[in-house]
Amino acid sequence: MDLECRERIYSEDYFDLLIEYGRYLGELQANPNLCYTIINITHAAVYYPIAELPSNFLQIYGYGAIPSCFGLLDMLSLEASGVRRVRSIPALDLRGGGVLVGIIDTGIDYTHPAFVNADGTSKILSIWDQTIITDNPPEGFFYGTEYTRAQINEALASENPLSIVPSVDEDGHGTFLSGIMVGNPDEANNFSGVVPDSELVVVKLKPAKNNLKEFFSIPPEAQCYQETDLLLGLKYLNSVAESLHRPMSIVIGLGTTQGGHDERGALSSSVSRVADYAGISISVAAGNEGTSRLHYLGTIPSNEEYNTVELRVGPNEYGFSMELWGDAPNTYSLDILSPSGEYIPRIPARFGESREIRFIFEETVILLDYQLVEAQTGDELILLRFRRPAEGIWRFRVYGSGPLERRFHIWMPLQSFLTSETYFPEASPDYTLTSPGNAVVPIVVTAYNIANQSLYLQASRGYTRTNAINPNFAAPGVNLIGPALNNQYTTFSGTSVAAAHTAGIAAMLLEWGVVRRNHILMDSVDIKNLLIRGAIRDPNIVYPNREWGYGILDIYSTFLNLRGDI
């Protein structure tokens, strides 16, 4: 069965579903031909034959059963964050010793000098490469290949390292973030990782299946990853930390605009659960969607029947999905006017409403699904999936009824999944955090430029849809230097860079708290609150706010606060 499941994980003949297995456990166990992987106490990944997938599976299992598609979020700091000042204090000198640092991303160039110790050994403890199919997956997992430190050291001593450990980072994103956290100092390139004495645990994600990308009308060439693999990557990192009885600081530098933009999605809730474990810190990027114009915030006044939404679609757009979320107990519905003037009358808000909408003068096909009570949030979702969308202005009149303020959000996909000419002319930059940056327990980080103390222009803004206060604070994330492929160094910008920097600082606090036994039960919430207390705040700005959260990260001020100086 393990071999069969492994084949299904990679095969395009099987569609991956993310099922709340407690609810469907009997059904899963009763079907001997159904392969599934238990992810955590709530969810399982089920590999369903496409030929047997019910046409109304979205209505049967709910929107949350479709794995979301995640994209990469990017693309001097030690002084700005107080790291060097803390290192200069002999009683502290925190460099991450005894702490593991975990990353779920595009992999790592393990041969880069930033990750090789002075004696030629690797500072990488293990790599789970989900893309390489062998008979050596991690224990308890069905797919990919795990490479141990011994194998990586053997590879580094070889003339042809890739013949022993063939795991590579084709993109460079994971290599850069890993270097920001734990990279060896390199004076020639004016570079040092935040915690160079920490050890790395790496998960290289496999690309999302094409059938999932097709479901959401994501272009085939788009670089994206699916939620099930991130969830299993998180499970792997936590299992390594548990087996070694060591604290771990984890960074997640990917995000999605799909879902309810609250803490209740599968990945967000799982990240919060793990982040609450003693000895675990999780730092999450806020996202880079603040100026993308791909979020619409609408209100239907009490004296009006509807709110008119305009969406400009650029030429040669492959397709996209669009999600309208409205707070319960209100209900929402819409009508559609195409660029050529073809009108689709108001589609009533009915339970299980699902339509395929075709047009006479456009090749566009819209697949529309109403979920009046979306399973994970309890709120209403209207999901529209556009195939071959016509260029021009699309107009949607959104109708609402109910006892509360009739407010709704519409989110488009990540900017990297669209052309730059598709956007809402009346977009709102608020509520643009990408998930899991909407989760409430982990540390959610935005980015700023240390050169001029300005917020990173593209940074997503809070709050969550339920108005929880995220981001928590800003960290350096503009033009940071870090390792690149082929033993080079480069500069990157973005909130994932800021999250990696923060994950390094969280490792410093884990060393102080857990390894040195000053606070052995330290978790993400403790670390977040300590860093918020030490955050630098402008007296002319009201905090918290949607852009900066509680201020600018400063670990030195955190320790001053612990000493009672501020």
ZAMARGU-4260 file (C-alpha; in steps of 0.2 Angstrom, whole numbers, plus 5000, padded with zeros to 4 digits):
<rodrens>
0) 5000/5000/5000 | 5014/5012/5004 | 5021/5010/4986 | 5004/5012/4979 | 5001/5028/4989
5) 5018/5035/4984 | 5014/5033/4965 | 4997/5042/4968 | 5006/5056/4976 | 5015/5060/4960
10) 5003/5054/4947 | 4992/5067/4938 | 4978/5053/4937 | 4974/5056/4956 | 4968/5072/4963
15) 4974/5076/4981 | 4960/5081/4994 | 4963/5088/5011 | 4950/5079/5021 | 4944/5081/5039
20) 4947/5063/5043 | 4938/5062/5059 | 4922/5066/5050 | 4926/5054/5035 | 4937/5041/5044
25) 4924/5027/5042 | 4923/5031/5023 | 4941/5031/5021 | 4944/5014/5030 | 4929/5006/5021
30) 4937/5009/5004 | 4952/4997/5002 | 4957/5005/4986 | 4958/5023/4994 | 4976/5029/4999
35) 4978/5042/5012 | 4991/5050/5023 | 4986/5055/5041 | 4994/5073/5043 | 4989/5078/5060
40) 4974/5076/5073 | 4962/5084/5061 | 4967/5081/5043 | 4972/5068/5030 | 4978/5069/5012
45) 4968/5058/5001 | 4974/5053/4984 | 4957/5051/4974 | 4957/5043/4957 | 4951/5057/4945
50) 4940/5045/4935 | 4930/5041/4951 | 4929/5059/4958 | 4911/5064/4959 | 4907/5079/4948
55) 4900/5088/4963 | 4914/5084/4975 | 4916/5102/4980 | 4899/5102/4987 | 4901/5085/4995
60) 4918/5088/5004 | 4918/5107/5004 | 4930/5121/4998 | 4942/5117/5012 | 4945/5100/5004
65) 4954/5107/4989 | 4972/5111/4994 | 4977/5129/4992 | 4991/5134/4980 | 5005/5143/4988
70) 5018/5154/4980 | 5035/5161/4985 | 5034/5178/4994 | 5048/5189/4987 | 5061/5191/4982
75) 5118/5229/5039 | 5101/5219/5045 | 5111/5213/5061 | 5114/5230/5067 | 5097/5236/5064
80) 5089/5222/5074 | 5101/5223/5089 | 5109/5206/5085 | 5127/5212/5085 | 5124/5222/5102
85) 5117/5206/5110 | 5132/5196/5103 | 5144/5209/5111 | 5137/5205/5128 | 5148/5191/5135
90) 5134/5184/5146 | 5123/5183/5131 | 5133/5180/5115 | 5118/5171/5107 | 5122/5162/5091
95) 5109/5149/5091 | 5119/5135/5099 | 5109/5119/5102 | 5094/5126/5092 | 5087/5118/5076
100) 5081/5129/5062 | 5068/5122/5050 | 5063/5128/5033 | 5050/5123/5021 | 5054/5130/5004
105) 5063/5127/4987 | 5077/5117/4995 | 5095/5122/4998 | 5112/5122/4989 | 5120/5112/5002
110) 5137/5114/4994 | 5137/5133/4997 | 5151/5139/5009 | 5138/5147/5020 | 5132/5130/5025
115) 5149/5121/5027 | 5158/5121/5043 | 5177/5125/5045 | 5181/5106/5046 | 5172/5103/5029
120) 5156/5095/5037 | 5138/5102/5035 | 5128/5112/5047 | 5113/5104/5039 | 5106/5090/5050
125) 5094/5083/5036 | 5085/5086/5020 | 5068/5079/5015 | 5067/5082/4996 | 5049/5078/4991
130) 5054/5078/4973 | 5066/5063/4973 | 5058/5046/4972 | 5067/5033/4981 | 5064/5019/4994
135) 5071/5030/5007 | 5057/5043/5013 | 5057/5049/5031 | 5051/5037/5043 | 5032/5038/5044
140) 5030/5046/5027 | 5027/5039/5010 | 5036/5049/4997 | 5052/5059/4993 | 5069/5055/5000
145) 5077/5059/5017 | 5096/5063/5016 | 5105/5063/5033 | 5120/5073/5039 | 5131/5058/5036
150) 5126/5057/5018 | 5128/5076/5016 | 5145/5075/5024 | 5150/5061/5012 | 5144/5071/4997
155) 5154/5086/5003 | 5170/5076/5004 | 5167/5069/4986 | 5173/5076/4970 | 5155/5074/4963
160) 5143/5078/4978 | 5127/5077/4968 | 5131/5059/4964 | 5128/5055/4982 | 5115/5068/4988
165) 5107/5074/4972 | 5095/5087/4980 | 5097/5104/4973 | 5088/5121/4974 | 5084/5126/4956
170) 5076/5143/4962 | 5088/5149/4976 | 5074/5156/4987 | 5076/5142/5000 | 5095/5144/4999
175) 5094/5163/5002 | 5082/5161/5017 | 5092/5148/5025 | 5108/5158/5024 | 5099/5173/5032
180) 5096/5162/5047 | 5111/5152/5049 | 5124/5156/5036 | 5142/5157/5040 | 5150/5174/5042
185) 5158/5180/5025 | 5167/5197/5028 | 5171/5199/5009 | 5153/5199/5005 | 5148/5209/5021
190) 5137/5194/5027 | 5133/5184/5042 | 5118/5173/5046 | 5108/5178/5062 | 5112/5162/5071
195) 5127/5153/5063 | 5129/5140/5077 | 5112/5133/5073 | 5109/5117/5063 | 5097/5116/5048
200) 5083/5104/5044 | 5077/5107/5026 | 5061/5102/5017 | 5061/5104/4999 | 5043/5105/4992
205) 5038/5096/4977 | 5028/5107/4964 | 5009/5107/4965 | 5001/5094/4953 | 4995/5101/4936
210) 4977/5095/4940 | 4976/5106/4955 | 4983/5121/4945 | 4970/5117/4932 | 4956/5117/4945
215) 4961/5135/4950 | 4965/5140/4932 | 4983/5144/4937 | 4995/5145/4922 | 5005/5129/4919
220) 5021/5138/4921 | 5017/5146/4937 | 5028/5141/4952 | 5017/5135/4966 | 5016/5122/4979
225) 5001/5113/4987 | 4994/5114/5004 | 4996/5095/5008 | 5015/5095/5005 | 5017/5110/5016
230) 5007/5102/5030 | 5017/5086/5029 | 5033/5097/5029 | 5028/5105/5045 | 5024/5087/5052
235) 5042/5082/5047 | 5050/5097/5055 | 5041/5094/5071 | 5045/5076/5071 | 5064/5079/5070
240) 5063/5092/5084 | 5053/5079/5095 | 5065/5065/5091 | 5080/5075/5096 | 5072/5084/5110
245) 5079/5100/5104 | 5070/5117/5102 | 5067/5123/5084 | 5064/5139/5075 | 5054/5137/5059
250) 5052/5149/5044 | 5038/5149/5032 | 5041/5160/5017 | 5027/5155/5006 | 5009/5161/5006
255) 4992/5161/4997 | 4977/5173/4995 | 4965/5158/4995 | 4954/5154/5009 | 4945/5164/5022
260) 4960/5175/5028 | 4957/5170/5046 | 4965/5157/5057 | 4953/5143/5053 | 4961/5135/5037
265) 4969/5119/5037 | 4987/5125/5036 | 4984/5141/5047 | 4976/5130/5061 | 4990/5117/5060
270) 5004/5131/5060 | 4995/5138/5076 | 4994/5121/5084 | 5013/5117/5081 | 5018/5135/5086
275) 5010/5133/5103 | 5021/5118/5107 | 5035/5121/5120 | 5052/5124/5112 | 5044/5128/5095
280) 5044/5145/5086 | 5036/5148/5069 | 5039/5164/5059 | 5028/5168/5045 | 5029/5180/5031
285) 5015/5193/5030 | 5015/5193/5011 | 5019/5205/4997 | 5002/5209/4990 | 4999/5227/4997
290) 5001/5236/4981 | 4994/5222/4969 | 4977/5229/4968 | 4970/5211/4970 | 4958/5213/4985
295) 4942/5222/4985 | 4933/5227/5001 | 4914/5231/4999 | 4900/5237/5009 | 4882/5238/5004
300) 4874/5253/5012 | 4857/5250/5021 | 4848/5261/5008 | 4855/5252/4993 | 4852/5235/4986
305) 4869/5230/4980 | 4888/5236/4978 | 4895/5236/4960 | 4912/5228/4959 | 4923/5231/4943
310) 4937/5220/4938 | 4949/5224/4924 | 4956/5209/4915 | 4971/5211/4905 | 4975/5203/4888
315) 4981/5185/4887 | 4976/5181/4904 | 4976/5162/4906 | 4963/5161/4919 | 4960/5163/4938
320) 4949/5160/4953 | 4940/5174/4962 | 4934/5171/4980 | 4920/5182/4988 | 4919/5180/5007
325) 4904/5187/5017 | 4902/5186/5036 | 4888/5175/5043 | 4874/5176/5046 | 4872/5187/5031
330) 4870/5180/5014 | 4877/5186/4997 | 4873/5183/4979 | 4879/5192/4963 | 4875/5195/4944
335) 4888/5197/4931 | 4891/5209/4916 | 4904/5204/4904 | 4915/5216/4894 | 4905/5214/4878
340) 4889/5218/4888 | 4882/5201/4890 | 4872/5200/4906 | 4870/5185/4918 | 4855/5189/4930
345) 4857/5188/4948 | 4861/5170/4954 | 4851/5167/4970 | 4860/5162/4986 | 4855/5144/4987
350) 4863/5129/4996 | 4873/5119/4984 | 4871/5131/4970 | 4884/5127/4956 | 4884/5133/4938
355) 4894/5133/4922 | 4892/5150/4914 | 4895/5152/4896 | 4894/5167/4885 | 4889/5170/4867
360) 4902/5184/4862 | 4916/5178/4874 | 4925/5162/4875 | 4925/5164/4894 | 4918/5150/4904
365) 4915/5153/4923 | 4913/5139/4935 | 4903/5146/4950 | 4900/5138/4967 | 4890/5145/4982
370) 4895/5138/4999 | 4882/5146/5010 | 4891/5138/5026 | 4909/5135/5021 | 4915/5120/5032
375) 4930/5128/5040 | 4924/5146/5043 | 4905/5144/5044 | 4904/5160/5033 | 4898/5161/5015
380) 4910/5158/5000 | 4906/5162/4982 | 4920/5154/4971 | 4922/5159/4953 | 4934/5150/4942
385) 4937/5159/4925 | 4943/5149/4910 | 4950/5160/4895 | 4943/5177/4903 | 4939/5190/4891
390) 4950/5206/4891 | 4941/5221/4898 | 4930/5227/4912 | 4919/5214/4921 | 4906/5220/4932
395) 4898/5211/4947 | 4884/5217/4957 | 4885/5210/4974 | 4868/5209/4984 | 4867/5205/5003
400) 4854/5202/5015 | 4854/5199/5034 | 4854/5208/5051 | 4873/5213/5051 | 4883/5226/5042
405) 4883/5219/5024 | 4902/5219/5021 | 4912/5207/5010 | 4929/5204/5003 | 4935/5198/4986
410) 4952/5191/4984 | 4961/5187/4968 | 4976/5175/4967 | 4994/5179/4971 | 5001/5193/4959
415) 5014/5180/4953 | 4999/5169/4946 | 4992/5184/4935 | 4998/5197/4923 | 5000/5214/4930
420) 4986/5221/4920 | 4972/5212/4929 | 4966/5221/4945 | 4952/5230/4954 | 4952/5248/4949
425) 4945/5252/4967 | 4956/5240/4977 | 4959/5240/4995 | 4977/5238/5001 | 4971/5232/5018
430) 4967/5214/5023 | 4980/5208/5010 | 4990/5197/5022 | 4993/5180/5014 | 4989/5164/5023
435) 4996/5157/5035 | 5000/5175/5039 | 4982/5176/5045 | 4985/5163/5059 | 4985/5170/5077
440) 4998/5160/5086 | 5014/5161/5075 | 5025/5176/5073 | 5019/5186/5058 | 5032/5198/5050
445) 5031/5212/5038 | 5047/5220/5030 | 5055/5237/5031 | 5070/5246/5023 | 5084/5249/5036
450) 5092/5262/5025 | 5077/5274/5027 | 5066/5266/5040 | 5052/5265/5027 | 5040/5250/5025
455) 5043/5239/5011 | 5032/5246/4997 | 5024/5229/4992 | 5021/5223/5010 | 5004/5216/5013
460) 4994/5225/5026 | 4983/5218/5041 | 4972/5214/5049 | 4965/5197/5047 | 4947/5196/5041
465) 4942/5193/5059 | 4952/5209/5064 | 4965/5199/5074 | 4981/5210/5074 | 4993/5204/5061
470) 5007/5208/5056 | 5015/5208/5073 | 5030/5219/5069 | 5042/5224/5055 | 5059/5216/5052
475) 5073/5220/5040 | 5068/5214/5023 | 5074/5226/5009 | 5090/5223/4999 | 5097/5210/5012
480) 5113/5201/5007 | 5113/5182/5007 | 5119/5166/4998 | 5114/5163/4980 | 5116/5148/4969
485) 5134/5143/4962 | 5143/5149/4978 | 5138/5167/4975 | 5129/5181/4985 | 5115/5192/4980
490) 5102/5204/4988 | 5084/5200/4990 | 5069/5209/4996 | 5052/5204/5003 | 5043/5199/5018
495) 5049/5181/5018 | 5067/5188/5020 | 5060/5197/5035 | 5052/5181/5042 | 5069/5172/5040
500) 5078/5186/5049 | 5065/5185/5063 | 5066/5166/5064 | 5085/5168/5067 | 5081/5180/5081
505) 5068/5168/5088 | 5082/5154/5088 | 5092/5166/5099 | 5078/5167/5111 | 5076/5148/5111
510) 5094/5147/5115 | 5092/5159/5130 | 5076/5152/5136 | 5077/5133/5132 | 5095/5128/5130
515) 5101/5139/5144 | 5086/5135/5154 | 5080/5152/5158 | 5062/5149/5151 | 5061/5130/5147
520) 5043/5131/5141 | 5046/5145/5129 | 5035/5144/5113 | 5030/5156/5099 | 5018/5166/5109
525) 5031/5169/5122 | 5044/5174/5109 | 5031/5185/5100 | 5026/5194/5116 | 5044/5197/5121
530) 5049/5204/5104 | 5033/5215/5104 | 5038/5222/5121 | 5055/5226/5114 | 5049/5233/5097
535) 5055/5251/5093 | 5040/5263/5091 | 5039/5280/5082 | 5030/5292/5095 | 5021/5300/5080
540) 5012/5283/5075 | 4998/5275/5084 | 5001/5256/5087 | 4996/5243/5083 | 4992/5247/5065
545) 4989/5238/5049 | 5006/5242/5042 | 5019/5240/5056 | 5010/5230/5069 | 5018/5234/5085
550) 5034/5242/5078 | 5051/5237/5073 | 5060/5222/5079 | 5075/5225/5091 | 5081/5210/5101
555) 5093/5221/5111 | 5078/5231/5117 | 5069/5215/5121 | 5083/5210/5133 | 5083/5228/5141
560) 5065/5225/5144 | 5068/5208/5152 | 5081/5217/5164 | 5068/5231/5168 | 5077/5245/5159
565) 5062/5250/5148
</rodrens>
